[in-house]
């Protein structure tokens, strides 16, 4: 075999070996592997926007660890996408911290969301204990009585009941977990890494966008 033919053969094998790598970089998520289809789909709460739902629990170290990357990803979300956070209630032991989230919500204090995460995972506070949670709220500039009243309110309790229902309907088995437009579920475990999770979410958002009907265009131009 001539030197030129040997070179051509080696180069051809080398080039062929690059194809799978390029394909992996641009691969779309695979149903049953990177995400699952939720059937029946859950109703969304974000109007015409594509809704990304995060199911989390304040006591979950994985949720805490993901939070900085999630916040960075949120800053780059397209205008037609909205995030909806739902404190998962996989068992009744999770309900007190679900109430904590919705108490912050009804009081307009969700800017304390990351602070509550830090109190548990950095400062080691047991905020599953309502009295400890009430003390934490007071230490963070929220009137203690106002917080207690909201925490025990019918409004907050109703939101927790709804969160419990949505957790069951989503069929998630752990957190953090994400739903895209109520019909595609994924997680770090399914995607394989935190970086892969956000790539999967981006791909599922685009999938939903393509699946939605194209808005009707105004057909007739004004007559002169």
C-alpha positions in Angstrom: 0.0 0.0 0.0 1.4 3.4 -1.0 2.2 6.1 1.6 -0.6 8.3 0.2 -3.2 5.6 0.4 -2.1 4.8 4.0 -2.4 8.5 5.0 -5.9 8.7 3.4 -7.1 5.6 5.2 -5.8 6.9 8.6 -7.3 10.3 8.0 -10.6 8.8 7.0 -10.8 6.7 10.2 -9.8 9.7 12.3 -12.5 11.9 10.7 -15.1 9.2 11.2 -14.3 9.0 14.9 -15.2 12.6 15.3 -18.8 12.2 14.1 -20.2 10.7 17.3 -18.6 13.4 19.4 -20.2 16.1 17.3 -23.5 14.3 17.4 -23.4 14.0 21.3 -22.8 17.8 21.6 -26.0 18.6 19.6 -28.1 15.6 20.7 -31.7 16.4 21.7 -33.1 15.0 24.9 -34.4 11.5 24.7 -37.8 10.6 26.2 -37.5 8.0 28.9 -33.9 8.8 29.4 -33.3 12.6 29.8 -37.0 13.4 30.5 -40.4 11.7 30.9 -43.7 12.7 29.5 -46.3 13.6 32.2 -49.7 12.2 31.2 -52.1 13.7 31.7 -50.3 17.0 31.6 -50.6 19.4 34.5 -52.3 22.7 34.1 -49.9 25.7 34.1 -50.3 29.0 35.9 -48.3 31.4 33.7 -50.8 32.5 31.1 -49.4 32.3 27.5 -45.8 31.8 28.7 -44.0 28.5 28.6 -43.9 27.5 32.3 -40.9 25.9 33.9 -41.9 24.5 37.3 -39.3 23.8 39.9 -40.3 21.3 42.7 -38.0 21.8 45.6 -37.7 21.4 49.4 -35.8 23.8 51.6 -34.4 20.9 53.6 -32.9 19.3 50.4 -29.1 19.8 50.1 -29.3 19.2 46.3 -31.8 21.9 45.9 -29.6 24.3 47.9 -26.6 23.4 45.8 -28.4 23.9 42.6 -29.8 27.3 43.5 -26.9 29.5 42.3 -26.9 27.9 38.9 -30.6 28.1 38.7 -30.6 31.8 39.5 -27.9 32.3 36.8 -30.0 30.4 34.3 -33.1 32.4 35.2 -31.4 35.7 34.2 -31.1 34.4 30.7 -34.6 33.1 30.2 -36.4 34.3 27.1 -39.4 36.6 27.6 -41.9 33.9 26.7 -40.7 31.6 29.6 -41.7 31.9 33.3 -40.5 30.0 36.3 -43.0 28.7 38.9 -41.6 27.4 42.2 -43.5 24.8 44.0 -42.4 23.5 47.4 -42.8 19.8 47.1 -44.7 17.8 49.7 -43.6 14.3 49.2 -44.5 13.5 52.8 -46.1 15.4 55.6 -42.7 16.1 57.2 -42.1 18.5 54.3 -45.3 20.5 54.9 -43.9 23.0 57.5 -41.2 24.3 55.1 -43.8 24.4 52.3 -45.8 26.7 54.6 -42.6 28.7 55.1 -42.3 29.3 51.4 -46.0 30.3 50.9 -45.8 32.6 54.0 -43.0 34.5 52.3 -45.0 34.5 49.2 -48.2 36.0 50.6 -46.2 38.6 52.6 -44.3 39.7 49.4 -41.0 38.5 51.0 -39.7 36.0 48.4 -36.5 38.0 48.3 -35.7 36.0 51.5 -35.9 32.7 49.6 -32.2 32.3 49.4 -31.7 33.5 53.0 -34.0 30.7 54.2 -31.9 28.2 52.3 -28.8 29.6 53.8 -30.2 29.5 57.3 -30.8 25.8 57.0 -27.7 24.7 55.1 -25.1 27.2 56.1 -26.1 28.2 59.6 -27.5 24.8 60.5 -30.9 26.0 61.8 -33.8 23.7 62.2 -36.5 25.7 60.5 -38.9 22.8 60.4 -39.7 23.9 63.9 -42.3 26.7 63.6 -41.0 28.6 66.6 -37.4 28.6 65.2 -38.9 29.7 61.8 -40.8 32.6 63.5 -37.6 33.7 65.3 -35.7 33.5 62.0 -38.3 35.7 60.3 -38.1 38.3 63.1 -34.3 38.3 62.9 -34.6 39.0 59.2 -36.7 42.1 59.4 -40.2 40.5 59.2 -42.7 41.3 61.9 -43.0 38.1 64.0 -46.8 38.4 64.6 -47.4 39.2 60.9 -45.4 36.1 59.9 -47.1 33.9 62.4 -50.6 35.0 61.3 -49.8 34.4 57.7 -48.2 31.0 58.4 -51.4 29.9 60.2 -53.7 31.5 57.6 -56.3 29.7 55.5 -54.6 31.1 52.4 -51.2 29.6 53.1 -52.8 26.3 54.2 -54.7 26.2 50.9 -51.6 26.7 48.9 -49.8 23.9 50.7 -52.8 21.5 50.0 -52.5 22.5 46.3 -48.7 22.0 46.4 -49.3 18.5 47.8 -51.8 17.7 45.0 -49.4 19.0 42.3 -46.5 17.0 43.7 -48.6 13.8 43.5 -49.9 14.7 40.0 -46.5 15.4 38.7 -45.3 11.9 39.7 -42.0 13.1 40.8 -40.1 10.9 43.3 -37.5 13.4 44.5 -36.2 16.9 44.3 -35.1 19.1 42.7 -37.3 18.2 39.8 -38.6 20.3 36.9 -41.6 20.3 34.6 -41.7 22.1 31.3 -45.2 23.4 30.4 -46.7 20.8 32.7 -45.9 17.9 30.4 -42.2 17.1 30.4 -40.4 16.2 33.6 -36.6 16.1 34.1 -34.1 16.3 36.9 -30.3 16.4 37.5 -30.4 12.6 38.0 -32.0 12.1 34.6 -30.0 14.6 32.7 -26.7 13.4 34.2 -25.3 16.7 35.7 -26.4 20.2 36.6 -25.0 21.6 33.4 -26.8 18.9 31.3 -30.0 19.7 33.3 -30.1 23.3 32.0 -29.3 22.2 28.4 -32.2 19.7 28.7 -34.5 22.4 30.0 -33.5 24.7 27.1 -34.2 21.9 24.6 -37.6 21.1 26.2 -38.6 24.8 26.1 -37.7 24.9 22.4 -39.7 21.6 21.9 -42.8 23.2 23.5 -42.4 26.3 21.5 -42.4 24.3 18.3 -45.4 22.2 19.4 -47.5 25.3 20.1 -49.9 26.4 17.3 -48.6 29.4 15.3 -50.7 32.5 16.1 -53.0 33.5 13.3 -51.7 36.4 11.3 -53.8 39.3 10.1 -54.6 38.3 6.6 -55.8 41.4 4.8 -53.9 44.6 4.4 -55.6 47.9 4.6 -57.1 49.1 1.3 -55.9 52.4 0.0 
